[in-house]
Structures are given as structure tokens and as C-alpha cells.
Amino acid sequence: MNGNELAESRGLPRLAGKIKRALGPAGVFFRGFLEHPRMVGAIAVSSPAVVKAMLEPVDWANTKLFVEYGPGVGTFCQPVLDRLPGDGELLVIDTNPLFIDYLRKTIKDSRFHAVLGSAEDVEEIVKSIGHEKADYVLSGLPFSTLPDGIGARIAAATQRVIRKGGAFLTYQYTGAAREYSKRYFSRVDTSRVWANIPPCTLAWGWQD
Ligand SMILES: C[S@@+](CC[C@H](N)C(=O)[O-])C[C@H]1O[C@@H](n2cnc3c(N)ncnc32)[C@H](O)[C@@H]1O
């Protein structure tokens, strides 16, 4: 009997499956962090308080395309889909295949597009699903730990892709994302949510 057969006979795969299911999305997210700590930049998903506060100022009735960078295991995805009108679409972009596979398997909504790629290429990706502009872009990217130059390229491309009246929504433990918004958007509102591990800085960069 080889090692696998021995494990099988002892019921180990079933136990591993049970542990994975019990951990659910939090387990998938933590695995993503262990494999790519600098790209993921957080050990836990955002709290419901962050999700609610971040999405509050969005004009949902006039949202045709909502883009999210770095959805991870989709903490924001269902809340966004719940608020989007029937003809609105949600496009998420993440560099991690573990997360994109997970989202494609768990979210079954015809308004949802999950793309494996980098936020730097947002303009091309938006065009690939038949749009010219996005109404809103939400970012969970860890701007302070991204490789040199990537943060500025992402912020510049985001400024070009958002329509007039739309906004760039960011949340981060540090103020790095807010500083990029200030550089690329003329008006930036900010807030702080304490009910998150750790507490988090929110910013809305408006395209005036
Ligand atoms: C802090 S985690 C996201 C947390 C999640 N949105 C939440 O609310 O819990 C950061 C995410 O950004 C992704 N990421 C990092 N660099 C990226 C890039 N250049 N383009 C798109 N996604 C990226 C990571 O794979 C990870 O999913």
C-alpha cells in the first residue's frame, strides 16, 4: 500500500475536505495570503462595516459598470450585486488564480465577470466586456506593498477609465491608497472604520 492509499484508508482526505469546508472563504483567503503575502496584504477579509460604509455614496440607479480590483474571495461581490440594477454589471480583476477560480465557482450571476489579470490593464479589460468607461472602481489592493511603480500606473489607468461623476473607492489599513486618490482625483472624501481588523481608512476620489 502506498502513502496515498494508506491516507485514504485512514479517512484523511475526508478530514481535509471537512476542514476546508468548515473554514470556507476565510480558509481560501488565508491560503492566498500564505502563498502571496505582499500581493494579498491582509490576513482577513473586510468586515461588514467596511462594506456598508464604502458602498454607501454610490448612485446605484445610474451604475451600468462597477469594477472591483482585488476581490479576493468576494467579500464585496454579493453586496455589490444585491445593489446593482438588473442591467448593471460587476467586473472583478485579480492576479491570483486561486481567488478567480473560487469566485467563478461560487458566484452564479449573469451580471458577473471575473477576470484573471492586473488592475494596470483595466482599460483593455473593460473594453473586452463591451464597455468604454466604468461608473465606479472599488479597490482592495494593498498599495503600500505592491511592487515599485505599479500603484501609480494603476491609479493613472483608473482615473482614465472612470466616467465623469463616478468615483474611485479605496479601503486600506494604511493611507497609501488615499494618497494615490489625492494625486489623481480633484476631490477626495475620507473616513475611518474602526470595526475592522485592523481599522481601515476609506477614500472616495470623485471624477469631477
Ligand atoms: C487585501 S486583499 C483583498 C481583500 C478583499 N477585497 C476583501 O474585501 O476582503 C488584496 C487583493 O488584491 C489582489 N491583487 C494584488 N495585486 C493586484 C493587481 N495588480 N491587480 C489585481 N489584483 C491584485 C490580491 O490577489 C488580493 O486578492
The ligand as an SDF file (V2000), in Angstrom:
LIG
                    3D

 27 29  0  0  0  0  0  0  0  0999 V2000
   -6.3920   42.8400    0.7110 C   0  0  0  0  0  0  0  0  0  0  0  0
   -6.7480   41.6260   -0.4960 S   0  0  0  0  0  0  0  0  0  0  0  0
   -8.4420   41.9420   -0.9180 C   0  0  0  0  0  0  0  0  0  0  0  0
   -9.4260   41.7950    0.1540 C   0  0  0  0  0  0  0  0  0  0  0  0
  -10.8610   41.6540   -0.2540 C   0  0  0  0  0  0  0  0  0  0  0  0
  -11.2550   42.5400   -1.3150 N   0  0  0  0  0  0  0  0  0  0  0  0
  -11.7460   41.8880    0.9680 C   0  0  0  0  0  0  0  0  0  0  0  0
  -12.5350   42.8350    0.9800 O   0  0  0  0  0  0  0  0  0  0  0  0
  -11.6470   41.1400    1.9080 O   0  0  0  0  0  0  0  0  0  0  0  0
   -5.8930   42.2290   -1.9390 C   0  0  0  0  0  0  0  0  0  0  0  0
   -6.2280   41.5330   -3.2660 C   0  0  0  0  0  0  0  0  0  0  0  0
   -5.5650   42.2210   -4.3150 O   0  0  0  0  0  0  0  0  0  0  0  0
   -5.1290   41.2550   -5.2940 C   0  0  0  0  0  0  0  0  0  0  0  0
   -4.1010   41.9150   -6.1420 N   0  0  0  0  0  0  0  0  0  0  0  0
   -2.8130   42.2520   -5.8200 C   0  0  0  0  0  0  0  0  0  0  0  0
   -2.2180   42.9040   -6.8430 N   0  0  0  0  0  0  0  0  0  0  0  0
   -3.1710   43.0230   -7.8350 C   0  0  0  0  0  0  0  0  0  0  0  0
   -3.1880   43.6400   -9.1260 C   0  0  0  0  0  0  0  0  0  0  0  0
   -2.1090   44.2530   -9.6410 N   0  0  0  0  0  0  0  0  0  0  0  0
   -4.3470   43.5860   -9.8520 N   0  0  0  0  0  0  0  0  0  0  0  0
   -5.4610   42.9530   -9.3570 C   0  0  0  0  0  0  0  0  0  0  0  0
   -5.4920   42.3560   -8.1440 N   0  0  0  0  0  0  0  0  0  0  0  0
   -4.3610   42.3830   -7.3930 C   0  0  0  0  0  0  0  0  0  0  0  0
   -4.6660   40.0910   -4.4210 C   0  0  0  0  0  0  0  0  0  0  0  0
   -4.5720   38.8960   -5.1510 O   0  0  0  0  0  0  0  0  0  0  0  0
   -5.7860   40.0810   -3.3670 C   0  0  0  0  0  0  0  0  0  0  0  0
   -6.8980   39.3370   -3.8010 O   0  0  0  0  0  0  0  0  0  0  0  0
  1  2  1  0
  2  3  1  0
  2 10  1  0
  3  4  1  0
  4  5  1  0
  5  6  1  0
  5  7  1  0
  7  8  2  0
  7  9  1  0
 10 11  1  0
 11 12  1  0
 11 26  1  0
 12 13  1  0
 13 14  1  0
 13 24  1  0
 14 15  1  0
 14 23  1  0
 15 16  2  0
 16 17  1  0
 17 18  1  0
 17 23  2  0
 18 19  1  0
 18 20  2  0
 20 21  1  0
 21 22  2  0
 22 23  1  0
 24 25  1  0
 24 26  1  0
 26 27  1  0
M  CHG  2   2   1   9  -1
M  END
$$$$
